[in-house]
Amino acid sequence: MTDWVAWHRDYQDPASALSRRLRVVQDRLRRALPIRARAPVNVISLCAGRGDDLIDVLRDYPHAGLVRTRLVELDSRNVAAMSASAAAAGLELDIVQGDAAEPSLYEGVVPADVVLLCGVLGNISERDVRFTIASLPQLCRSGGTVIWTRSRRPPDLTPAVRRWFAAAGFSELAYVAPGDALWAVGAARFHGEPQPLGSRRFFTFEP
Protein backbone atom coordinates (compact mmCIF):
# COMPACT_ATOMS: atom_id res chain seq x y z
CA MET A 1 0.00 0.00 0.00
CA THR A 2 1.21 3.48 -0.84
CA ASP A 3 1.88 5.78 2.11
CA TRP A 4 0.15 8.91 0.82
CA VAL A 5 1.71 11.10 3.48
CA ALA A 6 5.24 10.05 2.50
CA TRP A 7 4.26 10.42 -1.17
CA HIS A 8 3.75 14.16 -0.62
CA ARG A 9 7.30 14.68 0.62
CA ASP A 10 8.58 15.16 -2.92
CA TYR A 11 6.73 18.48 -2.95
CA GLN A 12 9.39 19.77 -0.55
CA ASP A 13 11.89 19.64 -3.42
CA PRO A 14 11.03 22.39 -5.93
CA ALA A 15 12.95 20.53 -8.65
CA SER A 16 11.10 17.22 -8.20
CA ALA A 17 8.76 15.89 -10.85
CA LEU A 18 5.80 16.28 -8.50
CA SER A 19 6.64 19.92 -7.77
CA ARG A 20 6.98 20.68 -11.47
CA ARG A 21 3.64 18.99 -12.16
CA LEU A 22 2.02 20.90 -9.31
CA ARG A 23 3.10 24.23 -10.77
CA VAL A 24 1.50 23.34 -14.11
CA VAL A 25 -1.73 22.29 -12.38
CA GLN A 26 -1.77 25.55 -10.43
CA ASP A 27 -1.20 27.56 -13.60
CA ARG A 28 -4.17 25.87 -15.27
CA LEU A 29 -6.28 26.44 -12.15
CA ARG A 30 -5.48 30.16 -12.14
CA ARG A 31 -6.55 30.32 -15.78
CA ALA A 32 -9.78 28.47 -15.00
CA LEU A 33 -10.87 30.83 -12.21
CA PRO A 34 -12.69 33.97 -13.41
CA ILE A 35 -10.65 37.16 -13.38
CA ARG A 36 -13.65 39.13 -12.09
CA ALA A 37 -15.91 36.82 -10.14
CA ARG A 38 -19.33 38.28 -9.34
CA ALA A 39 -21.11 35.05 -8.41
CA PRO A 40 -20.12 31.92 -6.50
CA VAL A 41 -17.51 29.74 -8.19
CA ASN A 42 -17.79 26.02 -7.41
CA VAL A 43 -14.56 24.01 -7.26
CA ILE A 44 -14.31 20.32 -6.37
CA SER A 45 -11.25 18.14 -5.93
CA LEU A 46 -11.29 14.35 -6.06
CA CYS A 47 -8.60 12.61 -3.99
CA ALA A 48 -7.47 16.03 -2.86
CA GLY A 49 -4.40 14.93 -0.92
CA ARG A 50 -3.18 17.92 1.09
CA GLY A 51 -4.94 20.38 -1.22
CA ASP A 52 -1.67 22.07 -2.21
CA ASP A 53 -2.91 22.82 -5.73
CA LEU A 54 -6.06 24.67 -4.67
CA ILE A 55 -4.94 26.21 -1.38
CA ASP A 56 -1.82 27.83 -2.84
CA VAL A 57 -3.88 29.37 -5.67
CA LEU A 58 -6.77 30.58 -3.51
CA ARG A 59 -4.34 32.18 -1.04
CA ASP A 60 -3.62 34.84 -3.68
CA TYR A 61 -6.96 34.83 -5.53
CA PRO A 62 -8.76 38.16 -4.96
CA HIS A 63 -12.21 36.55 -5.08
CA ALA A 64 -11.46 33.57 -2.83
CA GLY A 65 -14.46 34.50 -0.69
CA LEU A 66 -16.75 33.61 -3.60
CA VAL A 67 -15.24 30.17 -4.15
CA ARG A 68 -17.37 27.29 -2.87
CA THR A 69 -15.31 24.12 -2.48
CA ARG A 70 -15.60 20.43 -1.83
CA LEU A 71 -12.27 18.65 -1.34
CA VAL A 72 -12.61 14.91 -0.80
CA GLU A 73 -9.72 12.89 0.65
CA LEU A 74 -9.70 9.49 2.35
CA ASP A 75 -6.43 9.61 4.31
CA SER A 76 -7.09 11.18 7.72
CA ARG A 77 -3.52 12.46 8.00
CA ASN A 78 -3.77 14.31 4.71
CA VAL A 79 -7.16 15.68 5.73
CA ALA A 80 -5.62 17.07 8.92
CA ALA A 81 -2.71 18.60 7.00
CA MET A 82 -5.08 20.11 4.45
CA SER A 83 -7.30 21.61 7.15
CA ALA A 84 -4.27 23.14 8.88
CA SER A 85 -2.94 24.54 5.63
CA ALA A 86 -6.30 26.09 4.74
CA ALA A 87 -6.60 27.67 8.18
CA ALA A 88 -3.07 29.09 7.91
CA ALA A 89 -4.02 30.62 4.55
CA GLY A 90 -7.16 32.16 6.03
CA LEU A 91 -9.44 30.03 3.83
CA GLU A 92 -12.73 28.40 4.73
CA LEU A 93 -12.81 25.23 2.66
CA ASP A 94 -15.32 22.39 2.68
CA ILE A 95 -13.04 19.41 3.34
CA VAL A 96 -14.60 15.96 3.50
CA GLN A 97 -12.87 12.80 4.66
CA GLY A 98 -14.33 10.11 2.46
CA ASP A 99 -14.11 8.02 -0.68
CA ALA A 100 -13.86 10.40 -3.63
CA ALA A 101 -15.43 7.78 -5.91
CA GLU A 102 -18.82 8.17 -4.22
CA PRO A 103 -21.06 10.53 -6.25
CA SER A 104 -23.17 11.48 -3.23
CA LEU A 105 -20.23 13.33 -1.65
CA TYR A 106 -20.55 16.08 -4.28
CA GLU A 107 -24.21 16.87 -3.70
CA GLY A 108 -24.80 20.58 -3.22
CA VAL A 109 -21.69 21.78 -5.03
CA VAL A 110 -22.17 20.34 -8.51
CA PRO A 111 -22.26 21.13 -11.33
CA ALA A 112 -18.88 22.71 -10.64
CA ASP A 113 -16.99 25.42 -12.50
CA VAL A 114 -13.69 23.61 -11.91
CA VAL A 115 -13.07 19.91 -11.29
CA LEU A 116 -9.62 18.84 -10.10
CA LEU A 117 -8.90 15.25 -11.13
CA CYS A 118 -5.24 15.13 -10.13
CA GLY A 119 -3.51 11.99 -8.92
CA VAL A 120 -6.54 9.88 -9.80
CA LEU A 121 -6.32 8.57 -13.36
CA GLY A 122 -2.92 6.97 -12.77
CA ASN A 123 -4.17 4.93 -9.82
CA ILE A 124 -7.27 3.29 -11.26
CA SER A 125 -7.87 0.67 -13.94
CA GLU A 126 -8.18 1.60 -17.60
CA ARG A 127 -11.84 0.64 -17.47
CA ASP A 128 -12.39 2.96 -14.52
CA VAL A 129 -10.46 5.78 -16.22
CA ARG A 130 -12.83 5.59 -19.15
CA PHE A 131 -15.92 5.40 -16.95
CA THR A 132 -14.77 8.29 -14.73
CA ILE A 133 -14.24 10.55 -17.73
CA ALA A 134 -17.62 9.55 -19.17
CA SER A 135 -19.17 10.43 -15.78
CA LEU A 136 -17.68 13.94 -15.57
CA PRO A 137 -20.87 15.56 -16.96
CA GLN A 138 -22.34 14.67 -13.54
CA LEU A 139 -19.75 16.93 -11.90
CA CYS A 140 -19.00 19.73 -14.38
CA ARG A 141 -21.17 22.60 -15.52
CA SER A 142 -21.39 23.60 -19.18
CA GLY A 143 -18.36 25.82 -19.79
CA GLY A 144 -16.57 24.41 -16.75
CA THR A 145 -13.01 23.11 -16.72
CA VAL A 146 -11.56 19.77 -15.70
CA ILE A 147 -7.84 19.65 -14.83
CA TRP A 148 -6.38 16.15 -14.84
CA THR A 149 -3.03 14.39 -14.46
CA ARG A 150 -1.71 11.03 -15.58
CA SER A 151 1.67 9.33 -15.85
CA ARG A 152 2.91 8.48 -19.35
CA ARG A 153 4.73 5.35 -18.26
CA PRO A 154 4.33 2.58 -20.86
CA PRO A 155 1.77 1.71 -21.92
CA ASP A 156 0.95 5.42 -22.23
CA LEU A 157 -2.81 5.83 -21.80
CA THR A 158 -2.91 9.61 -22.28
CA PRO A 159 -3.78 9.48 -26.02
CA ALA A 160 -6.85 7.44 -25.12
CA VAL A 161 -7.62 9.74 -22.18
CA ARG A 162 -7.69 12.73 -24.50
CA ARG A 163 -10.01 10.92 -26.92
CA TRP A 164 -12.33 9.93 -24.07
CA PHE A 165 -12.57 13.54 -22.94
CA ALA A 166 -13.59 14.56 -26.47
CA ALA A 167 -16.18 11.79 -26.58
CA ALA A 168 -17.62 13.03 -23.26
CA GLY A 169 -18.23 16.52 -24.68
CA PHE A 170 -14.99 18.29 -23.77
CA SER A 171 -12.62 20.38 -25.85
CA GLU A 172 -8.95 20.39 -24.93
CA LEU A 173 -7.55 23.61 -23.49
CA ALA A 174 -4.06 22.35 -22.74
CA TYR A 175 -1.93 19.23 -22.68
CA VAL A 176 1.50 19.51 -21.06
CA ALA A 177 3.86 16.54 -21.38
CA PRO A 178 7.52 17.50 -20.87
CA GLY A 179 10.11 15.50 -22.73
CA ASP A 180 12.32 15.03 -19.67
CA ALA A 181 9.59 13.64 -17.39
CA LEU A 182 6.79 11.07 -17.52
CA TRP A 183 3.93 13.14 -16.10
CA ALA A 184 1.23 14.87 -18.08
CA VAL A 185 -1.28 17.57 -17.17
CA GLY A 186 -4.40 18.20 -19.20
CA ALA A 187 -7.18 20.77 -19.07
CA ALA A 188 -10.49 20.44 -20.89
CA ARG A 189 -13.67 22.53 -21.15
CA PHE A 190 -17.10 20.92 -21.03
CA HIS A 191 -19.57 21.93 -23.73
CA GLY A 192 -22.41 19.53 -23.00
CA GLU A 193 -25.32 19.59 -20.60
CA PRO A 194 -24.69 18.65 -16.96
CA GLN A 195 -26.17 15.33 -15.92
CA PRO A 196 -27.68 14.43 -12.53
CA LEU A 197 -25.51 12.57 -10.06
CA GLY A 198 -25.81 8.83 -10.38
CA SER A 199 -25.35 6.14 -7.77
CA ARG A 200 -22.55 4.13 -9.41
CA ARG A 201 -19.07 4.66 -8.00
CA PHE A 202 -16.75 6.48 -10.39
CA PHE A 203 -13.74 4.24 -9.75
CA THR A 204 -11.90 1.91 -7.42
CA PHE A 205 -8.60 3.35 -6.26
CA GLU A 206 -5.66 0.97 -6.69
CA PRO A 207 -2.75 2.34 -4.60
TISE-932515 format. One line per field, with one value per residue (C-alpha): x, y, z. Coordinates in steps of 0.1 Angstrom, whole numbers. Each point is the difference from the previous one (the first is absolute). Layout:
! residues N
c1: (X  ...) .
c2: (Y  ...) .
c3: (Z  ...) .
//
This chain:
! residues 207
c1: (0  12  7  -17  15  35  -9  -6  36  13  -19  27  25  -9  19  -18  -23  -30  8  4  -34  -16  11  -16  -32  -1  6  -30  -21  8  -10  -33  -11  -18  21  -30  -23  -34  -18  10  26  -3  32  3  31  -1  27  11  31  12  -17  32  -12  -32  12  31  -21  -29  25  7  -34  -18  -34  7  -30  -23  16  -22  21  -3  33  -3  29  0  33  -7  36  -3  -34  16  29  -24  -22  30  14  -34  -3  35  -9  -32  -22  -33  -1  -25  23  -16  17  -14  2  2  -15  -34  -23  -21  30  -4  -36  -6  31  -5  -1  34  19  33  6  35  7  37  17  -30  2  34  -13  -31  -6  -3  -36  -6  19  -23  -31  11  6  -34  -16  15  -32  -14  25  8  -22  -2  30  18  36  14  38  14  34  13  34  12  18  -4  -25  -9  -37  -1  -9  -31  -7  -1  -23  -23  -3  -10  -26  -14  -6  32  24  37  13  35  22  34  24  36  26  22  -27  -28  -29  -27  -25  -31  -28  -33  -32  -34  -25  -28  -29  6  -15  -15  22  -3  4  29  34  23  31  18  33  29  30) .
c2: (0  35  23  31  22  -11  4  38  5  5  33  13  -2  28  -19  -33  -13  4  36  8  -17  19  33  -9  -10  32  21  -17  5  38  1  -18  23  32  32  19  -23  15  -33  -31  -22  -37  -20  -37  -22  -38  -17  34  -11  30  25  17  7  19  15  16  16  12  16  26  0  34  -17  -29  9  -9  -34  -29  -32  -37  -17  -38  -20  -34  1  16  13  18  14  14  15  15  15  15  14  16  16  14  15  16  -22  -16  -32  -28  -30  -34  -32  -27  -21  24  -26  4  23  10  18  28  8  37  12  -15  8  16  27  -18  -37  -11  -35  -2  -31  -21  -13  -16  -21  -16  -26  9  -10  24  28  -2  -2  29  22  -9  8  35  17  -9  22  28  29  10  22  -14  -13  -33  -1  -35  -18  -34  -17  -8  -32  -27  -9  37  4  38  -1  -21  23  30  -18  -10  36  11  -28  12  35  18  21  0  32  -13  -31  3  -30  10  -20  -5  -14  -25  20  18  27  6  26  -4  21  -16  10  -24  1  -9  -34  -9  -18  -38  -27  -20  6  18  -23  -23  15  -24  13) .
c3: (0  -8  29  -13  27  -10  -37  6  12  -35  -1  25  -29  -25  -27  4  -26  23  7  -37  -7  29  -15  -33  17  20  -32  -17  32  0  -37  8  28  -12  0  13  20  8  9  19  -17  8  1  9  5  -2  21  11  20  20  -23  -10  -35  10  33  -14  -29  22  25  -27  -18  5  -1  23  21  -29  -6  13  4  7  5  5  14  17  20  34  3  -33  10  32  -19  -25  27  17  -33  -9  35  -3  -33  14  -22  9  -20  0  6  2  12  -22  -32  -29  -23  17  -20  30  15  -26  6  5  -18  -35  -28  7  -19  6  6  12  -10  10  12  -9  -36  6  30  -15  -26  -37  1  30  -17  -30  23  22  -30  -15  34  2  -14  35  16  -25  -11  -37  -6  30  1  10  9  0  3  -11  -2  -35  10  -26  -10  -3  4  -5  -37  9  29  -23  -24  28  12  -36  -1  33  -14  9  -21  10  14  8  0  16  -3  5  -18  30  23  -1  14  -20  9  -20  1  -18  -3  2  -27  7  24  36  11  34  24  -3  26  -16  14  -24  7  23  11  -4  21) .
//
